[in-house]
Structures are given as structure tokens and as C-alpha cells.
Amino acid sequence: MNISEQLQRQKAYFQGGNTFSVDFRLEMLRRLYREIQSREDAICQALAQDLGKSDYESYMCEVGLTLSEISYFLRHTRGLAREKTVPTPLAQFAARSYRKPAPYGNTLIMSPWNYPFLLTLEPLAAAIAAGNTAMVKPSAYAPHTAKVIGELIAACFPPELVTVITGGRAENAALLQEKFDFIFFTGSQSVGKEVLRKAAEHLTPVVLELGGKSPCIVDDTAPISLAARRIVFGKFLNCGQTCVAPDFILCQEKVLPRLVEALKQEITKQFGENPLDNPNYGKIINEKHFTRLLGLLDPQKTVIGGESLAESQQIAPTVMTQVTWEDPVMQEEIFGPILPILTYRDLEAVYTQLLSRPKPLALYLFSRNRQRIREVSARLDFGGGCINDTIIHLATSHLPFGGVGESGMGSYHGKAGFAALSHQKAIVDKKTWLDLPMRYQPYKKGLNRKLVRLFLR
């Protein structure tokens, strides 16, 4: 299908007012919810083929979270789409002032391969709730999931409302040549820069969900066993291919031995003596990323893991110690099952190191010291995070999810997603039965001047 022609059909569909009705939006969301439920087995099978995910993980981290987000919009879209009256200044008496949410129009959603279902359907749900049309471009690196998404969308919506575009770089380039009203991109920083450059040519607003090296700080008051359990979960979920996974640990020197031992125990407990034999442990997305990750491994610094299987593109959960900021593993976002640990003596050194680096998408702190928790969350810049846990901040529709600085711009989930995909029209409805004369020329001193100064101060 020609992308330009299909976009023109979507523009005509939107301009015809077809998406303005909240009842229409809710019916589209109900259709999407039902189709996802009915195709759960096919979705999980596709995720297993692309990423080796188990059915349990596929539902917990992709299908279930998507259904939860759609449920939020089914409950709240009517309220979110309602006009909101705001105070009117006395100088504008008599009038009603209000904000009116309005859809942007024709949106482009470009999604990544690591959570190919969740990160395609969640922003789509927000776009539909806000009253937009959408062109959806899933990642070519997850072809089985992209195929299922295409079939699901075709069964739910007319192509004038939502269209799935499959393919690779050529299709990405063709889409970015078009003038959309809004672009929602999730992926790498390098591609995000290109998306932003192309969007700037048309002055198109964007949300960019990118990534970065998300630190995990463990201090000397942390509950070490629990910290290890939750770090292992967050780091090695989806084989570390999670944008908010703890990228590295900053551990207080004196608790390092206890933490390393606890991490070893937890990896064995959660994945078994030989994780590569665990049927619920996934794989690296492709050979290119598999080879890149192997290049980050240092056998001399590996204290657990490091094993790999080229035929299945798997790398065992790996922990490295005695790591420095100069090591190769600290020069880029890892995005795989390798967990380097650095140490520190005092938090001032941590602040100095982290504040001199790109702002991360997430930050995690394990501590029982409430003053320290307040200080870390105030002094360091990051998109979002957790205290005494990892990654769960993205699993709620009641918190905005997004990056800051190099890790992204804009946010979504729930109310934030509706706001991101909507323009707030600011409207003053001025009454006709009264017209204050003081704003009109010829300007007069005396009472009019006194009234202007009274109102505008």
C-alpha cells in the first residue's frame, strides 16, 4: 500500500470528524481489548519466536499491561475528553474560560523490538482515546509479532483509522518524509535523533522514548537479600533487553561482598544452575546484538555467568565486578544480561560521576535511610525510577512514563498519554450582555486607568 495515499485517506477521515465522538473512541478501544483477548495465544507464540519469551512473561510484561492500559482509557476517556472550566480574570468579566482537549490528527507510532507488542499497542490506545488516527510501524527485528499486530489491527479498525506499515529502513524513511501531526517514537537514541531531525522539517511535535545507562545505587543500609532479588528480576527480565533495566550497580564498598553473594544466589534461584537450559529464559534478538554483547564481556571480571550459545543467541545472566568507568561495558547502554558493579565510598562521588554523564531513563536506589532517599531523588536527574525496587514504575497507568535529556522527551501512560496525544485548546467564551469600555481607544485617564491597574496586578 502506498504510504502517501494511505495517509491522505487518514487525513480525510479525521477531517470528516469521524474520531471526535467519545462514544466512537470507546467502541474502538473495546474492539481492541476484545481482539487482544481472543488472540492471546497467537501473540504469546509470536513473542516466543521473536524473543524466546515464555507465556507467563509475555502476559505479565506485554499482553496484561496492554489490557490494563486500555482498561484505564475505557474508564477515564470520557472524563479526560471533557472541557475543563478554569477561573476567568476579573478584567475579562463576563466570560467563561475553559480548556478543550482536541486530537492532534494523524499520528505516526514507531515501536521497538524489545517489547514489540506492549510498546506498539500502549501508545496506540492513547492515540485512539485522544481521537487521533494512527499509522503504526512495528520493528522489523520482531517480524512474527509485527505480523500478529497487523492481523489484529486489520480485524479491529478500518484502515482510515489505523494502518500497520511493515518493513525495514526503507519504510521508516518513507514514513518520516511525510507530514504527520504527531510522532511517537520508542527506540534507540541514534534513531531518535533522526526522527527528531525529520520531525523538525515539518515542525511536528514528538514524544521520544529512548534509553540510556540507568544506575542502581545500593547503600550500606539496603536490605541486601531483597535488593539482590529485585535487581536480578529487573535486570535479567527479557534477557536485559529492557530500556529501564538497571544498566549497572553503584555499590557502597563495605557491602559489596554481601551483595555479590546474594546476586549469585538469586540468579541460581530464579534461573537455575544452568540458565541456558531454562525454557523460560529468552534470547538475544539477533546475531548483531548477540555479537556486540559478547564484546562487552570481560572473563577476568566475571564472577557469575558469561556462558553463551551462539546457535540460540543466548547469554547467561552475568555479573562483573572490579569494573571501572573506562571499561567497554560502561561506554554504552548494555541492553543485555550483563550486570557490571562499580563501588563508591561516599555519595558525593556518586553525584559527581552521574551528574557529569547523560541523564538516564531510570534510576534505582536501595536504602533504608529516608534522608538519603530524599537527597538522591532530588539531586540526580532521571526520567523515573523506584526506591527499593526496579522497573515497576512503568507498570501503572497512574504515573507518567518518559525520559529526560538524552533519555527522551515527553511522557505517556494513562492521563499523561492522553495529554501527550492531545492539544489543549484555550477558549474564552465572552458574554454579549456586558462590554467593559476601558480596553478600547481612545484611552482615557481617570476611572478607566484606575480600573486597568486594579485588574492587572
C-alpha distance (Angstrom), angle and dihedral (degrees) to the residues before:
residue distance angle dihedral
M1 . . .
N2 3.81 . .
I3 3.82 108.1 .
S4 3.81 95.4 -148.5
E5 3.79 93.0 50.1
Q6 3.78 92.8 47.6
L7 3.79 91.4 49.2
Q8 3.79 90.1 52.4
R9 3.82 89.3 53.2
Q10 3.79 89.5 51.5
K11 3.79 91.2 48.8
A12 3.80 90.9 52.3
Y13 3.80 90.4 47.0
F14 3.79 92.2 52.0
Q15 3.79 94.4 43.3
G16 3.78 88.0 52.5
G17 3.80 88.5 66.2
N18 3.80 94.8 -117.2
T19 3.81 95.1 137.9
F20 3.82 99.0 43.6
S21 3.79 96.9 88.2
V22 3.80 113.5 91.4
D23 3.81 89.1 -151.1
F24 3.80 89.0 58.1
R25 3.81 92.0 49.9
L26 3.80 92.0 49.7
E27 3.80 91.6 50.0
M28 3.80 90.4 51.7
L29 3.80 90.2 50.6
R30 3.81 91.1 49.7
R31 3.79 89.7 51.9
L32 3.79 90.4 50.9
Y33 3.80 92.3 48.9
R34 3.83 92.6 50.1
E35 3.80 93.7 46.7
I36 3.79 92.3 50.7
Q37 3.80 90.5 50.9
S38 3.79 92.7 48.6
R39 3.83 92.7 48.1
E40 3.80 98.5 43.2
D41 3.81 94.3 117.2
A42 3.81 92.4 50.2
I43 3.80 91.7 47.7
C44 3.81 92.7 50.3
Q45 3.79 91.4 46.7
A46 3.81 90.8 52.2
L47 3.80 91.6 49.3
A48 3.80 89.5 50.4
Q49 3.81 90.6 52.5
D50 3.80 94.3 47.5
L51 3.81 101.6 38.0
G52 3.79 107.8 6.0
K53 3.81 91.8 -113.6
S54 3.77 119.0 165.6
D55 3.80 120.1 -124.6
Y56 3.80 89.1 -110.2
E57 3.80 94.0 53.9
S58 3.80 92.4 41.2
Y59 3.79 91.6 56.7
M60 3.81 96.1 39.5
C61 3.80 96.1 47.5
E62 3.80 104.9 26.9
V63 3.81 120.0 12.0
G64 3.80 97.5 34.3
L65 3.80 94.8 45.6
T66 3.80 90.2 48.8
L67 3.81 91.7 51.7
S68 3.79 89.6 47.9
E69 3.81 91.4 53.4
I70 3.80 92.2 48.6
S71 3.82 89.2 48.5
Y72 3.80 88.9 54.7
F73 3.79 91.0 54.4
L74 3.79 92.4 45.8
R75 3.81 88.2 56.8
H76 3.80 99.2 39.6
T77 3.82 111.2 27.0
R78 3.79 94.3 91.9
G79 3.80 90.9 54.3
L80 3.81 94.0 41.7
A81 3.81 91.7 51.6
R82 3.80 93.9 49.9
E83 3.79 121.9 107.7
K84 3.82 112.2 -103.4
T85 3.80 117.5 -144.6
V86 3.82 114.8 -141.9
P87 3.82 130.9 -171.9
T88 3.80 117.2 -77.4
P89 3.83 118.6 -140.1
L90 3.78 115.0 -114.2
A91 3.81 89.4 -119.4
Q92 3.83 88.8 65.4
F93 3.79 95.5 50.3
A94 3.00 123.0 172.3
A95 3.79 103.3 37.4
R96 3.78 146.0 96.3
S97 3.81 117.8 -123.4
Y98 3.78 120.6 -160.7
R99 3.78 146.1 161.0
K100 3.78 116.1 -124.9
P101 3.84 116.8 -164.7
A102 3.79 110.5 -138.0
P103 3.81 129.8 -178.0
Y104 3.78 117.5 -111.1
G105 3.78 91.5 -133.6
N106 3.79 122.7 -131.4
T107 3.79 113.3 28.0
L108 3.79 134.6 -170.3
I109 3.82 118.4 -147.6
M110 3.80 116.3 -167.3
S111 3.79 114.4 -175.0
P112 3.83 135.7 -169.0
W113 3.79 133.7 -122.3
N114 3.82 102.1 -118.1
Y115 3.82 96.7 73.3
P116 3.78 96.3 11.0
F117 3.80 98.0 168.2
L118 3.82 100.8 39.2
L119 3.80 96.2 43.6
T120 3.80 91.9 49.1
L121 3.79 100.3 44.6
E122 3.82 100.0 39.4
P123 3.81 95.6 61.0
L124 3.80 88.8 39.9
A125 3.81 90.1 56.6
A126 3.82 89.3 52.5
A127 3.81 91.3 48.4
I128 3.80 92.1 51.7
A129 3.80 93.5 44.6
A130 3.80 89.5 52.3
G131 3.83 91.5 50.1
N132 3.80 102.6 -106.8
T133 3.76 133.9 135.0
A134 3.80 116.8 -126.7
M135 3.75 143.1 -152.1
V136 3.79 107.7 -157.4
K137 3.80 121.9 -155.5
P138 3.84 113.1 -172.8
S139 3.79 119.9 -165.5
A140 3.79 117.6 -86.0
Y141 3.82 88.0 -141.6
A142 3.82 89.9 72.2
P143 3.83 100.0 46.8
H144 3.81 98.4 161.1
T145 3.79 92.5 53.6
A146 3.79 91.0 44.1
K147 3.81 89.3 54.7
V148 3.81 92.2 50.7
I149 3.81 90.9 47.6
G150 3.80 90.1 51.4
E151 3.80 92.0 51.8
L152 3.80 92.2 45.4
I153 3.80 94.1 49.8
A154 3.80 92.5 46.2
A155 3.80 89.6 53.5
C156 3.83 92.7 49.2
F157 3.78 108.3 40.3
P158 3.78 143.6 29.0
P159 3.82 109.9 -108.3
E160 3.80 89.4 -117.0
L161 3.82 86.7 67.6
V162 3.81 103.5 36.2
T163 3.79 128.3 6.0
V164 3.79 128.4 179.7
I165 3.81 116.6 -142.6
T166 3.79 114.3 -162.9
G167 3.77 127.9 -167.9
G168 3.77 139.3 74.3
R169 3.78 139.6 -88.8
A170 3.80 95.5 -29.6
E171 3.79 91.5 56.9
N172 3.82 91.6 44.4
A173 3.79 90.1 53.0
A174 3.80 92.6 46.8
L175 3.81 91.7 50.9
L176 3.79 92.8 49.6
Q177 3.80 90.5 53.6
E178 3.81 89.6 63.3
K179 3.78 125.8 85.2
F180 3.78 109.5 -115.1
D181 3.78 124.9 175.1
F182 3.81 92.5 -129.8
I183 3.81 136.8 7.3
F184 3.80 124.9 -154.1
F185 3.80 112.8 -169.1
T186 3.79 130.7 179.6
G187 3.79 118.2 -177.3
S188 3.78 145.6 72.1
Q189 3.78 125.9 -13.0
S190 3.81 92.2 -118.7
V191 3.81 93.6 55.9
G192 3.80 90.3 39.3
K193 3.80 89.6 60.4
E194 3.81 90.1 53.7
V195 3.81 91.5 48.8
L196 3.80 90.1 51.2
R197 3.81 91.7 48.9
K198 3.80 91.7 52.0
A199 3.81 92.7 44.3
A200 3.81 90.2 51.7
E201 3.81 90.3 60.0
H202 3.82 88.6 65.4
L203 3.83 96.5 29.3
T204 3.80 87.1 -118.4
P205 3.82 116.4 168.6
V206 3.79 115.9 -123.8
V207 3.76 145.2 -168.3
L208 3.81 111.5 -149.3
E209 3.80 118.0 -166.0
L210 3.79 104.5 -171.8
G211 3.79 132.0 150.4
G212 3.77 144.5 -131.2
K213 3.78 142.6 172.4
S214 3.79 103.3 -46.6
P215 3.82 111.5 -159.9
C216 3.79 126.8 -142.1
I217 3.81 113.3 -156.4
V218 3.80 119.0 -158.6
D219 3.81 115.1 -172.5
D220 3.79 132.3 -168.5
T221 3.82 93.3 -93.7
A222 3.80 95.5 53.7
P223 3.83 121.8 120.8
I224 3.81 92.3 -113.6
S225 3.82 100.6 -163.9
L226 3.80 92.9 47.7
A227 3.80 91.3 42.8
A228 3.80 91.0 53.9
R229 3.78 91.9 49.0
R230 3.80 93.8 51.6
I231 3.80 94.6 41.1
V232 3.81 91.5 52.2
F233 3.80 89.9 49.9
G234 3.80 94.5 49.2
K235 3.79 97.1 40.4
F236 3.79 100.8 45.9
L237 3.81 99.1 35.9
N238 3.81 106.5 119.6
C239 3.83 86.4 6.8
G240 3.78 90.7 -68.8
Q241 3.80 92.0 -58.3
T242 3.80 92.7 129.7
C243 3.80 122.8 115.4
V244 3.82 92.0 -139.0
A245 3.81 97.2 41.1
P246 3.81 114.4 128.8
D247 3.79 99.9 -93.6
F248 3.81 95.1 -166.5
I249 3.80 140.3 -8.7
L250 3.79 125.6 -119.6
C251 3.80 102.5 -159.6
Q252 3.79 127.7 -172.0
E253 3.79 105.1 -112.8
K254 3.79 98.8 -121.5
V255 3.85 94.9 54.6
L256 3.82 96.8 45.5
P257 3.84 96.7 100.2
R258 3.80 92.2 49.6
L259 3.81 92.2 46.8
V260 3.81 94.3 48.8
E261 3.80 91.6 50.0
A262 3.81 91.4 47.3
L263 3.83 91.2 49.4
K264 3.81 90.6 51.8
Q265 3.79 91.1 51.1
E266 3.79 93.2 47.2
I267 3.80 94.7 48.8
T268 3.80 89.6 53.0
K269 3.79 91.6 44.3
Q270 3.80 95.3 49.0
F271 3.82 100.5 36.1
G272 3.80 105.7 20.7
E273 3.80 133.8 -118.9
N274 3.79 90.0 -60.8
P275 3.83 109.7 29.6
L276 3.81 92.0 -174.5
D277 3.82 88.0 67.2
N278 3.81 92.0 50.8
P279 3.83 108.8 108.1
N280 3.82 89.9 -153.6
Y281 3.80 93.4 57.2
G282 3.79 112.5 93.9
K283 3.78 135.8 -147.1
I284 3.77 142.1 -113.4
I285 3.79 111.5 -88.2
N286 3.82 98.1 -117.2
E287 3.79 145.3 -13.9
K288 3.80 93.8 -93.3
H289 3.79 93.4 59.0
F290 3.81 91.8 39.2
T291 3.81 90.8 56.2
R292 3.80 92.4 45.0
L293 3.81 91.3 53.2
L294 3.80 92.7 49.2
G295 3.79 87.2 55.8
L296 3.81 90.1 59.3
L297 3.79 94.2 55.2
D298 3.80 119.2 102.0
P299 3.84 110.8 -167.1
Q300 3.81 90.8 -162.9
K301 3.82 90.5 61.1
T302 3.81 98.5 37.6
V303 3.80 113.9 110.2
I304 3.79 97.7 173.4
G305 3.80 133.5 11.5
G306 3.78 124.8 2.1
E307 3.83 94.2 144.0
S308 3.79 117.4 130.3
L309 3.81 141.8 -177.1
A310 3.78 114.9 -148.9
E311 3.82 94.8 -167.0
S312 3.80 92.6 58.6
Q313 3.83 96.1 29.3
Q314 3.79 92.3 -125.0
I315 3.78 130.9 148.8
A316 3.79 120.4 -170.9
P317 3.83 119.4 -122.0
T318 3.80 102.5 -81.0
V319 3.80 133.4 -163.9
M320 3.81 122.6 -166.4
T321 3.81 126.3 -167.6
Q322 3.81 134.8 -172.7
V323 3.80 86.5 44.9
T324 3.82 120.1 159.8
W325 3.79 131.5 -159.2
E326 3.81 88.1 -107.1
D327 3.82 96.2 59.1
P328 3.83 117.5 110.0
V329 3.81 90.8 -116.7
M330 3.82 88.9 63.5
Q331 3.81 96.5 50.9
E332 3.80 98.3 75.3
E333 3.79 142.0 17.9
I334 3.80 104.3 -77.0
F335 3.81 99.4 -149.3
G336 3.78 92.3 -176.2
P337 3.83 143.1 74.9
I338 3.81 97.2 -69.0
L339 3.81 118.2 112.2
P340 3.82 116.6 -170.4
I341 3.81 119.3 -165.7
L342 3.79 123.6 -150.5
T343 3.80 123.7 -178.3
Y344 3.78 135.3 -138.1
R345 3.80 137.0 -172.2
D346 3.80 101.3 -154.6
L347 3.77 133.8 13.2
E348 3.80 94.3 -120.0
A349 3.80 87.5 71.7
V350 3.81 89.2 50.3
Y351 3.80 91.2 52.3
T352 3.81 91.1 49.2
Q353 3.81 92.9 50.1
L354 3.80 97.8 44.0
L355 3.80 98.2 41.1
S356 3.81 89.8 55.0
R357 3.80 91.6 56.6
P358 3.83 133.8 69.8
K359 3.79 113.7 -72.2
P360 3.81 110.5 -97.8
L361 3.78 128.0 -131.5
A362 3.81 91.1 -126.8
L363 3.79 141.2 14.4
Y364 3.80 128.6 -164.3
L365 3.78 128.2 -163.8
F366 3.79 126.6 -171.1
S367 3.78 109.1 -162.9
R368 3.80 142.8 122.7
N369 3.82 92.4 -152.7
R370 3.82 106.1 104.2
Q371 3.81 94.6 -165.9
R372 3.80 90.4 51.5
I373 3.80 90.9 48.4
R374 3.80 90.8 53.4
E375 3.80 91.9 46.6
V376 3.81 96.1 48.8
S377 3.81 93.5 46.6
A378 3.81 90.5 49.4
R379 3.81 101.5 43.2
L380 3.81 101.8 41.9
D381 3.80 125.0 69.1
F382 3.81 118.6 -134.4
G383 3.79 139.7 138.2
G384 3.80 98.0 -113.7
G385 3.76 139.6 -45.3
C386 3.78 151.1 157.4
I387 3.76 140.0 -91.1
N388 3.82 111.0 -135.4
D389 3.81 93.5 -6.4
T390 3.80 141.4 58.6
I391 3.82 137.6 -121.9
I392 3.84 97.6 -14.8
H393 3.81 92.3 109.2
L394 3.80 88.6 80.4
A395 3.80 93.0 54.6
T396 3.81 97.1 77.9
S397 3.78 131.6 77.4
H398 3.81 90.0 -150.7
L399 3.81 95.9 68.5
P400 3.81 124.8 63.7
F401 3.78 113.7 -119.1
G402 3.79 121.2 -152.6
G403 3.77 147.8 104.2
V404 3.78 137.1 -99.5
G405 3.79 129.5 -139.5
E406 3.80 111.2 -18.6
S407 3.81 92.2 0.2
G408 3.78 94.1 65.3
M409 3.79 148.1 -73.0
G410 3.77 130.0 -107.6
S411 3.79 127.2 16.3
Y412 3.79 141.3 -127.9
H413 3.82 145.0 -175.9
G414 3.78 120.8 112.5
K415 3.79 115.3 -23.1
A416 3.81 91.0 2.5
G417 3.81 90.2 54.9
F418 3.79 92.4 51.0
A419 3.81 89.7 48.6
A420 3.81 92.4 48.0
L421 3.81 92.2 53.3
S422 3.82 94.0 43.7
H423 3.76 135.9 72.2
Q424 3.81 115.0 -139.7
K425 3.79 108.2 -134.8
A426 3.81 110.5 -153.1
I427 3.81 109.3 -147.3
V428 3.80 134.1 179.0
D429 3.80 114.6 -162.7
K430 3.81 102.4 -157.8
K431 3.79 117.7 -159.3
T432 3.78 120.6 -128.0
W433 3.78 100.8 -145.9
L434 3.82 93.5 77.2
D435 3.80 131.1 39.0
L436 3.81 118.3 179.3
P437 3.84 108.5 -144.4
M438 3.80 99.6 -153.8
R439 3.84 96.6 91.1
Y440 3.80 95.1 56.5
Q441 3.80 128.4 87.9
P442 2.91 138.1 -82.4
Y443 3.80 86.3 65.3
K444 3.78 113.8 -142.3
K445 3.74 131.5 -161.0
G446 3.74 123.4 -138.5
L447 3.82 118.6 51.4
N448 3.83 95.6 3.3
R449 3.81 92.0 53.8
K450 3.78 91.5 47.3
L451 3.81 90.9 50.7
V452 3.82 92.8 50.1
R453 3.80 90.3 51.6
L454 3.79 90.6 46.2
F455 3.80 93.9 52.1
L456 3.82 98.2 40.2
R457 3.76 107.6 54.5
